[in-house]
Structure formats: C-alpha cells, structure tokens
Amino acid sequence: MTTPPKGVQEAAQRAVRWIEDGKAGKGFTDTGRDRAHQLAKGDDVPEADLKKMHAYFERHAGDADAEGWSQGEDGFPSPGRVAWDAWGGDEGRRWAAKEVGD
C-alpha cells in the first residue's frame, strides 16, 4: 500500500469536480468514479490498483490527441481528459509506472 502523491490527489480532485459537473460523459465507468474518489481522498493504494492504473494509462495514452484535452480547446474537459485525471493524470501515470517497476 502506498499513498498517492499530492499531484495525483489534485488531478483526481479536479476529476471529481468535473464528474459532479456532468463532464465525464455517458461511457464513464463506476471504476473510474471509484478511482477518482480513492485518489482524491489520498487513500492508500494497493499494488493491484497501481497495476490497474498503469494498464489504464498504457491503453489510453493516445487520448491526449483528441480535441478538448487541453484547457482553451473546444469541449475542454473532454470525457477522456476527465477519465485521465480520475486515474491521477500525468503524475499518476509516472507514479504508477515507477511503483510497478516499468
């Protein structure tokens, strides 16, 4: 079990706000919602969850190419960006990779 770094918590907190504002889209999963709340609260994350996070980021790395990913673009935040931050954002990607030894 490991505590998420502050940047991971902040990304997840941002995602929680976006989810509450209805920006997550229809395909957003309960798993993503649960992960956002787990990370936003700073709850300890078991190794199995870190492996899931790492796998998520590997599968969704290309989502950053979609419109609405970056502030100032039409449609910001896109559902993909909301999901990315729900899993800890860029810092979450680095943290999960480091923790699982990739």
N, C-alpha and C positions, 0 to 999 in steps of 0.2 A: 504494500500500500504506500502510496506516495501522494503528497499534497500538490495540487496544481499550482504552478507559478502565478504570480499576480496578473501578468499579461493574459494568461489563459482564462483566468477568472473574469477579467474585464471584457474579453471578447464574448464570453458566454453570457455575461450580464447584459451586454448590448443585444445579443440574440434574443434573450428573454424579453426585453422591451419590444423588439421587433415582432416577436411571436405574438405578444399581447396586443400589438397594434394591427394584427392581421396580415403581416407582410411575409409570412412563411410559405404561403401557397397551399393549394389543396393536397398536394402529394407529401407534405411534411409528415414525418412519422412520429409515433409516440416515443420511439427510441431516441430520435433527435431531440425531442422535447425533454425527455428524462435526462439525457446527457447534458443539455444546456443548464438545467437546474442543478445537477450534480456539480458541474464545474463552477457555475456562478456562485454557489454557496461555499466553494472551497473544500468540499468533502474529499476525503482521501479516495484515491482511485486505485483499484486493484490492478495487478498486472494484466489480467484477462481483458479489462476495459481498455488499458493502454494499447494492447494488441489490436483491439477493435478500432480504436481511434486511428492507429497507424494504417490499418487496412482502409478505413474510410478515406483518409487523405490521399492515399495512393490511387484509389478508384476515382476520386473527384478532383484531382489536380487540374484537369482541363476546364473545370467550371469557371475559372477566373477569366477565361476568354470571352464569356458571354456579356452582353450589354447589361448594365445595371449592377455590375460587380463593384465598381469604384464610385466613391462619392462624386457627385457632379454629373454622372451619366444618367440618361433617362432610365426610369424604373429602379433606381437605387433605393433600397437594397433589393436586389433580385432574390427570389426564393433560394437560389443556390448560395448566394452570399450569406443569407440568414442561416442556412444549414451549416456552412463552413464555420461561421462564428459560434454556432451552437456546439460544435465539436472542439472549440478552443482557438479557432482562427489560425493564422500563420504561426503564432508562437506555440499553439497546441500541436501543430504538425511537427515543429522542431523538437518539442518536448517528448512527444510520443516516440519519434524516431530514435531519440537519444536513449530513452528508457528501455526500449525493446532491442536496442543494440544494432540498429540499422544505420 
